Amino acid sequence: MKKLFWREQLPLILFTVAELFVVLLVFWYDGYDHPVTAAYAVFLGLTILGGYLAFRYFTHRDFYERLSQPIRSLEESIKHNESAPLPTALSELMEEQYRQYRTVMEEWERRRKEHMIFMNQWVHQMKTPLSVIEMIMQEDDNDSFKSISEESDRIRRGLEMVLYMSRLETFEQDFSVEPVKLHQAAVDAVHENKRYFIHSHVYPEVRIDSILTVQTDAKWLRFILLQLLSNAIKYSAGTGLKVTIQAHRSEDHRHVVLEITDRGMGIPKSDMKRVFDPFYTGENGRKLKESTGMGLYLVKEVVHKMNHQIELESEPGRGTTVRLIFSG
């Protein structure tokens, strides 16, 4: 606070000293030669300056202190108790800016909520005709209907991603921790991707103890498993190899580790640091047109919000392992 005060008053101090020096110089060249009187005049001038600085400091002390302290909140930054004209005018300006800022933010928040509600309603409306299409497809088994079924699966996965992404902003309101059996969760996720497995010629393998349980949110865990399985199938499609889902307790028994391993194309080393970035599709994404770059980003966001951990290992040409680490 004091540093700011002296920095602001330094030009005035230098100006006053220079002014006194010039006045003494004028009197000196005019023949007035009385050092004691000159020193007394300088003393009076500096005393008046000191009085002004003391008055300025005590009337603006709260103002300087407010400017010197880090801002903890917008409301706190615009509070003021000063009566001096400059701090009062500045505070009124900041209050007006804050009111306008809040008006803009409230309008933006209202539009964002309207957009989210619209997206949720739209996704649910799209899921109804999709379910009807899938029911019709199940009544026939010809190749044309199989192709339509595959495309409807892709649409359903896309709609689910949009739905969960819109819910991510209100995650805390939609989060409920409960005991979840990993084996059953994995089997259910595999079943939901059954047609995708068959179409891609990839085979699921679940190696999880049926009694292994973790404390988590079942719905969000389902979303994570579906996204990771979808990636595993996509990047190993046509290989005829297995996608393995396995789980075990860590050596110190403090964590449960769930691994999803594919034997597909793997991820290039240059892409490893950015695979969790939003919209980043990398080298593999340019090969596969349906990559959005959002799957792993959403998974990581959900995992962190659920206070779990996620790790990823990959080797080009040999496959990828995604590891979920649950506490307890």
Salt bridges, closest charged atoms under 4 A:
GLU8 OE2 - ARG56 NH2 3.36
GLU76 OE2 - ARG72 NH1 3.24
GLU82 OE2 - ARG66 NH2 3.46
GLU82 OE1 - HIS80 ND1 3.92
GLU95 OE2 - HIS80 NE2 3.47
GLU96 OE1 - ARG99 NH2 2.85
GLU106 OE2 - ARG102 NH2 3.57
GLU107 OE2 - ARG110 NH2 2.53
GLU107 OE2 - ARG111 NE 3.06
GLU109 OE2 - ARG112 NH2 2.62
GLU114 OE2 - ARG110 NH1 2.65
GLU134 OE1 - ARG156 NH2 2.91
GLU134 OE2 - ARG195 NH2 3.68
GLU150 OE2 - HIS199 ND1 2.74
GLU151 OE1 - ARG154 NH1 3.41
ASP153 OD1 - ARG195 NH2 2.81
GLU160 OE2 - LYS127 NZ 3.81
GLU160 OE1 - ARG222 NH2 3.44
GLU169 OE1 - ARG112 NH1 1.88
ASP174 OD2 - LYS219 NZ 2.70
GLU192 OE2 - ARG222 NE 2.80
GLU205 OE1 - ARG207 NH1 3.85
GLU205 OE2 - LYS242 NZ 3.83
GLU259 OE2 - ARG323 NE 2.74
ASP277 OD2 - ARG274 NE 3.61
GLU283 OE2 - LYS287 NZ 3.84
GLU311 OE1 - ARG323 NH1 3.20
GLU313 OE2 - ARG323 NH1 3.27
